[in-house]
Amino acid sequence: MPMLTKIPWLLTRLFKMPLPEIPYRINQKFRKRSDKRVFNHSGFKAKTDYTPFIRSVFRITDCCQADEFENVFPEQKDDILTKADQYLENRFDLFGIKTGFGREIDWHLAPETGRRWPLKFCDDIDHRDGKTIGVVKFVWEINRLDFLPFLGLAYHLTGKNRYAEKILSTVAHWQQE
């Protein structure tokens, strides 16, 4: 959003804010600028040692045996495995829009428009303009990685390595982007 068109929006927003929110927003703005400096100087480094992550996944699965899960939630196993198999193929349902990414997930793609969000620092992107690129909530939703627990459950219920491997490859790919 150009600065001149941003000023009326900022003033309107400022007048609607409760007084205690103003210092919070100012502090938030300074933190974002600080984050941007760190990002610009160092970039984000992808983790290469997944040992702590793998250990924590196994620690979680120790809490519930697969047969106990099936006894408590008998009708859920098929649903979990169906969803996990879709996730293996990078197919998702994002707010009612069925999305297939093919071989790799495009973490910046707006599925409803087919356009990509720019590879910029998050605060430099006008995410309120849903017309130019698309609605950012679709991109944010896939980046929450909330499909990974289904893959973990599928691995726990079946013991098939493909689910665990998908978790690790997805996290590695997400970190690289």
C-alpha positions in Angstrom: 0.0 0.0 0.0 1.6 3.4 -1.0 2.3 5.6 2.0 -0.3 8.3 1.0 -3.2 5.8 0.8 -2.0 4.2 4.1 -2.2 7.4 6.1 -6.1 7.6 6.2 -6.2 3.9 7.2 -3.6 4.5 9.9 -5.5 7.5 11.3 -8.8 5.7 11.3 -7.2 2.7 13.0 -5.5 4.9 15.6 -8.7 6.7 16.6 -10.5 3.4 17.0 -7.8 1.9 19.3 -8.3 1.9 23.0 -5.7 4.0 24.8 -3.7 1.0 26.3 -3.3 -0.5 22.8 -1.3 2.4 21.4 1.9 1.7 23.3 1.6 -2.0 22.6 1.3 -1.3 18.8 4.3 1.1 18.9 6.4 -1.6 20.7 5.2 -4.2 18.2 6.3 -1.9 15.3 9.8 -1.5 16.8 10.1 -5.3 17.3 9.2 -5.9 13.7 11.9 -3.5 12.6 14.4 -5.3 14.8 13.3 -8.6 13.4 13.7 -7.3 9.9 17.3 -6.2 10.6 18.1 -9.6 12.0 16.5 -11.3 9.0 18.3 -9.0 6.5 21.7 -9.6 8.1 21.6 -13.3 8.8 18.7 -14.8 6.9 17.1 -17.9 8.3 19.3 -21.0 8.8 17.7 -24.3 8.2 18.2 -26.8 11.0 20.0 -29.9 9.9 20.0 -32.0 13.1 16.5 -33.4 13.5 17.4 -35.7 16.4 15.6 -33.6 19.1 12.5 -33.4 16.9 12.4 -37.1 16.2 12.9 -37.9 19.9 10.0 -35.6 20.8 7.7 -37.3 18.3 8.5 -40.7 19.7 8.0 -39.4 23.3 4.5 -38.2 22.3 3.6 -41.6 20.7 4.7 -43.4 23.9 1.8 -41.9 25.7 -0.8 -43.9 23.7 -0.4 -47.4 22.2 -2.0 -47.9 18.7 -4.4 -50.6 19.9 -5.5 -48.4 22.8 -6.2 -45.6 20.4 -8.3 -47.9 18.2 -10.3 -49.0 21.2 -11.1 -45.5 22.4 -11.6 -44.0 18.9 -12.6 -46.9 16.7 -14.2 -44.8 13.9 -11.3 -42.3 13.7 -8.6 -44.5 12.4 -9.9 -44.6 8.8 -10.5 -40.9 8.7 -6.9 -40.2 10.0 -5.4 -42.6 7.5 -7.4 -41.1 4.6 -6.3 -37.5 5.5 -2.7 -38.6 6.1 -2.6 -40.3 2.6 -3.9 -37.1 1.1 -1.2 -35.1 2.9 1.4 -37.6 1.5 0.3 -36.4 -1.9 0.3 -32.7 -0.9 -3.4 -32.5 -1.2 -5.3 -30.2 1.3 -8.6 -28.8 2.0 -8.1 -25.1 2.9 -11.2 -23.4 4.1 -13.3 -25.5 1.6 -10.9 -25.1 -1.3 -9.4 -28.4 -2.4 -5.8 -27.7 -3.2 -3.2 -30.0 -4.7 0.4 -28.8 -4.9 1.9 -31.7 -6.9 5.3 -32.9 -6.0 6.3 -30.1 -3.6 4.2 -27.6 -1.5 4.5 -24.0 -2.7 4.5 -22.3 0.7 3.8 -18.9 -0.9 1.0 -19.8 -3.3 -2.5 -18.4 -2.9 -4.5 -21.4 -4.0 -7.7 -19.5 -4.8 -5.9 -17.3 -7.3 -2.8 -19.3 -8.3 -0.6 -16.3 -7.6 2.4 -16.3 -5.2 3.0 -14.0 -2.3 6.4 -12.1 -2.6 9.5 -13.4 -0.9 9.9 -10.4 1.3 10.0 -9.7 5.0 6.5 -10.2 6.3 6.0 -6.7 7.5 6.9 -5.3 4.1 4.0 -7.1 2.5 0.5 -5.6 2.3 -1.5 -8.6 3.3 -4.7 -6.6 3.6 -5.0 -6.4 -0.2 -6.7 -9.7 -1.0 -7.4 -8.6 -4.6 -3.9 -8.4 -6.1 -2.5 -11.7 -5.0 -5.2 -13.5 -3.0 -6.3 -13.9 0.6 -3.3 -14.4 2.8 -5.1 -16.6 5.2 -4.8 -19.6 2.8 -1.0 -19.2 2.7 -0.9 -18.8 6.4 -3.0 -21.8 7.0 -0.8 -24.2 5.1 2.3 -22.7 6.8 0.9 -23.6 10.2 1.8 -27.2 9.4 -1.3 -28.4 11.3 -1.4 -31.4 9.0 1.7 -32.9 10.6 0.0 -34.4 13.6 -2.2 -36.5 11.2 0.9 -37.9 9.6 2.4 -38.6 13.1 -0.8 -40.4 14.1 -0.8 -42.4 10.9 2.8 -43.4 11.5 1.9 -44.4 15.1 -1.1 -46.4 14.0 0.5 -48.2 11.1 4.2 -48.2 11.7 4.7 -47.2 8.1 7.8 -45.1 7.6 6.4 -43.1 4.7 4.4 -41.0 7.2 7.4 -40.2 9.4 9.6 -39.5 6.4 6.9 -37.1 5.1 7.0 -35.2 8.4 10.8 -34.8 8.2 10.9 -33.9 4.5 8.1 -31.4 5.0 9.8 -29.6 7.9 13.1 -29.5 6.0 11.5 -28.1 2.9 9.5 -25.6 4.9 12.6 -24.4 6.6 14.4 -23.9 3.3 11.7 -21.7 1.9 
